[in-house]
Amino acid sequence: MVNTSKINLGMTKHSELIIRSMNKKEALQILAILKAAYPSSYNNMTKEEAQGTVAVWCMQFGEMPVDIVMMAVHKLIATNKFPPSVAE
């Protein structure tokens, strides 16, 4: 099942934008980007820790549009020396 949200653009009933929420596969892709950007922070992560990290990201960002999460991650990579916490 795909999570979606509808945003009414305030014009007509046909002007709704459907935005898909982030799924587990996309969370894994985003975390792979973070691992590539901050390799020393993820080098010693065990499989269990990695699974926990994915679970937390899915729980925290599962309702958010994946494009928004991706933009935030790219901005953090461009401006931060250390990987972001979920709160960032």
C-alpha positions as CSV (number, residue, x, y, z in Angstrom):
1,M,0.0,0.0,0.0
2,V,1.3,3.4,-0.9
3,N,0.9,6.3,1.5
4,T,-0.3,9.4,-0.1
5,S,-1.4,12.9,0.9
6,K,-3.5,15.3,-1.0
7,I,-2.8,19.0,-1.0
8,N,-5.5,21.3,-2.3
9,L,-4.0,24.2,-4.2
10,G,-7.1,26.3,-3.6
11,M,-8.1,26.6,-7.3
12,T,-10.5,23.9,-8.4
13,K,-11.3,20.4,-7.4
14,H,-8.9,19.2,-10.0
15,S,-5.9,21.2,-8.6
16,E,-5.0,18.7,-5.9
17,L,-1.4,17.6,-5.8
18,I,-0.8,14.1,-4.6
19,I,2.3,13.6,-2.6
20,R,3.7,10.1,-1.8
21,S,5.0,9.5,1.7
22,M,8.4,7.9,2.2
23,N,8.6,4.1,2.3
24,K,11.3,1.8,3.6
25,K,13.1,1.4,0.3
26,E,13.4,5.2,0.1
27,A,14.6,5.4,3.7
28,L,17.3,3.0,2.8
29,Q,18.3,5.1,-0.2
30,I,18.5,8.2,1.9
31,L,20.5,6.5,4.6
32,A,22.9,5.2,1.9
33,I,23.4,8.8,0.8
34,L,24.2,9.7,4.4
35,K,26.6,6.8,4.7
36,A,28.4,7.9,1.5
37,A,28.6,11.5,2.8
38,Y,29.7,10.6,6.3
39,P,31.5,7.3,5.9
40,S,33.4,7.3,9.3
41,S,30.1,7.8,11.1
42,Y,28.6,4.5,9.8
43,N,31.7,2.3,9.3
44,N,31.3,0.3,12.5
45,M,27.6,0.0,12.5
46,T,26.3,-3.5,13.1
47,K,23.5,-5.0,11.1
48,E,21.1,-4.7,14.1
49,E,22.1,-1.0,14.5
50,A,21.5,-0.4,10.8
51,Q,18.1,-2.1,11.0
52,G,17.2,0.1,14.0
53,T,18.3,3.2,12.2
54,V,16.1,2.4,9.2
55,A,13.2,1.6,11.6
56,V,13.5,5.0,13.3
57,W,13.8,6.9,10.0
58,C,10.7,5.1,8.7
59,M,8.8,5.8,12.0
60,Q,9.8,9.5,12.1
61,F,9.5,10.3,8.4
62,G,7.1,7.7,7.1
63,E,4.3,10.3,6.8
64,M,6.5,13.0,5.1
65,P,6.9,13.4,1.4
66,V,10.1,11.7,0.3
67,D,11.1,14.7,-1.7
68,I,11.0,17.0,1.3
69,V,13.1,14.5,3.4
70,M,15.6,14.2,0.5
71,M,15.9,18.0,0.2
72,A,16.6,18.4,3.9
73,V,19.2,15.6,3.8
74,H,21.0,17.3,0.9
75,K,21.0,20.7,2.7
76,L,22.3,19.1,5.9
77,I,25.1,17.4,3.9
78,A,26.1,20.7,2.3
79,T,26.2,22.5,5.6
80,N,27.1,20.1,8.4
81,K,30.4,18.3,9.1
82,F,28.6,15.6,11.0
83,P,25.6,13.4,10.1
84,P,22.2,14.7,11.1
85,S,20.2,13.3,14.0
86,V,16.6,12.5,13.3
87,A,15.7,15.8,15.1
88,E,17.7,17.8,12.6
